[in-house]
């Protein structure tokens, strides 16, 4: 029997994490396990998640990529599981999980990337700067990796077969994680497909423009570094 494990890398998401976990628990098919990878939150994120029955894994707090790597080093990937990774800030709709896992259940994909298409975005959910920055980074990755069906390089909503996740090598430390994952799976010849998903405004404070620009530069550097 296939079981579904959801991984939520978070840091200081007390405003959104409760709603995300509650919505995941209402899904059909049922989620087998919800694991919150906590990057040393200084608010009530961990306590809220724990009260709602999520399993808590304590990360080192150095970045999303580093905390996921640490989790996979210490957590056995179950052969019967499908793993889903999403952010805990409410930007991704848990109901879309059903569409992400279907290609893996039907065995025509090993990895599924959520594609935040403009038509399914809430008004103002993503700034114009971030939207066009993501489009540019996605286009560069398409050219470098010859992956013409890539739609959304920076998406934070993924589904993985256990086979794809079991032996993965993650070198990213922060929000260049998604570019690192994409590079690894393409170069390892896994079957990757995009699936359209909704995108909503985050619950809580947004990142500053400076932080977004720095993340964009790190992602660009990661695309280049992993390609060559």
N, C-alpha and C positions, 0 to 999 in steps of 0.2 A: 504494500500500500504506500502510495506517495504521500509524504508529509511536507508541509510548507513551513519553512523557518524564515521569519522576517528579521532583518538586521537594521537597526536604527543607530547610525553614528551621530552623536549629539554633543553639544556643549552649550550650557546655559540656555536651554529651551523650555523653561518651566511654563511659559505661556502657551506653547503649542503641543507639547508632548502628550498631555492627557487626552486631548481630543483625537490625536493620531492613533494612540493605542486603543481608545474606545471604539473608533471606527473600524480598526483592524479586527477587533473582537466580534464585530457584528457581521463580518463577511461570511459568505458561503461560496466556495468551500472553506471550511474552518481552518484557521491558522493553528499549526501545531505548537509553535513556539515563537515568542517575540523576545528578541535579545537587544537590549539597549547598550551600546558601546559608549560609555560616558567618558568624555575627555576632560576629566577633573572640573566638572561644573562647579561654579561658586554659588549657584542658586539652588532651588528645590527640585531641579530636573530629576535627579536620581530618586529622591524620596517619592515623588509623584508617580514615576514609572513603576517603582517597586510596589507601591500601594495598589496599583492596577494589575499586578500579577506578572509584570515583565521580569525576565531574567536580566540582571545587571552584570556587565563586564566592565571592570575598571581599566580604562586606557591610561596612557602616560600624559595625555593632554598636549602633545607636541604637534598634533595635526591629524586630520581625518585619515590620511593615508597610513601614517605610522600606527594609529590606533587599530585600524582594520588589519594591518599586517600582524600586529601583536595578537589580536584576537584569533586569527587563523593559525598562528603558531601554537596556540594553546587550546584550540577547539578542534575536535575531530569532526571532519566533514562526513556526514552520514550518506552512504551510497543511495539510499532511497529518497533523499530529500531534494526539494527544489528550494533554492535560497533566493530571497528577494531583498534588495537593499534600497532604502529610501531615506530621505531626510525626515527629521522629526519636528519640522517647523510649520507643518500644515500646508506647504506649497504643493505637495503631490496628493492626489486623491486616492485613498486606499482602495476604492472600488475598481480602479484601473488595474489593480493587481491581477484580477481574473484574466484580463486580456494579455498581460505580460507572461503569465505562466503557461498559457495554452500552447504556444509553439513548442515549448519544451515537453509538455505532456504528450503532444502528438508527434514528437521526435523529428521535427524538421528544423530545430534550432538548438544550439547549446547555450547561447547567450542572447538575451533580448534587451534592447536599449529603449527606454521610453522616449518618444519623440514629441517634444513640447511644440506642437504646431500652433501657429499664430491664431488660427480659427478657434482653438480650444482653450485659449488663455483668457483668464478673467481680465477685465479692463484694468490696466495699470499694474498687473501682477509682475511684469518685468519691465524695467526701464528701457528706453530706446537704446541707450548706450550698451547695456548688457545684451540686448537682443541682437544688435548688429555685430557686437564683439563676438558673440557665440557663433553667428553665421560665418564670420570671417575665419575663426579658428576651425570650424567644421570644414570649410572649403579648403583650407591649407592641409588639414589632415586627409581629406579626400585625395588631393593631389599627391601627397607624399606616400600614402599607403595604397593607392589605387583601389580604394574602397568606395565605389561610386554610389552605393546605396546608403552611405552614412548620412544621417539627417540631423543629429543633435549631439555633438561631441561631449558637451559639458553637462548632459543630463545627470541627475542624481537618483534616477529611478531605474533599477536594473533587476533582471532575473537571471539566475545562473543554474545550470544543471550541476549536480554534485561533481561530475567528471570535470567540468570546466574549472570549478573552484578548488578542487582538491590539491592540485600541484602548482597553483598560481604563484608567480614571483611578483611581489609588489616592492617597488623601490621609492615610490612617491611618499612624501611626508604629509603634505597638506592637501589643498584643493586642486592640485594637479593629479589627484588620484584617478579621476575618470579618464583622463587622457592616457595615463599609465595602463589602466585596465584595457582600454580600447587597443592600444599598441600591442600589449601582450597577447590578447585573444586573436588579433589579426595575424600576428607573426607566428602564432602557434596553430594556425589553420582551424580554429573553431568556427562553427557556423553561427554567424551573428546576423540578427535582423532587427529593424526598428519597428515599433508599434506606437501608433498615435496615443497620446495621453493628455489629460487636462493639466493645467497649471494655474495655481491660485496665488493670491497675495499671501506672504508669510504672516504668521501670527507672531507679533512682537516686533522689535526694532530691526530695520534693514541694515545691511552693510553700508559703510560709507563708500563714496565714489572712489576715494583713494584705495581702499581695500580691494574693491572690484578691479581696479586697474592693475594692482600688484598681483592679484590672483590670475588675471588675464595674461600677464607677462610670464608667470610661472607655468601656466598651461602651454603657452607657445613654446617656451624653452623645453618643456617635457616632450612635446610632439617631436621636436627636432632631435633631442638627445636620444629618445627611445628608437627613433627611426634609424639613426646612424651609429 
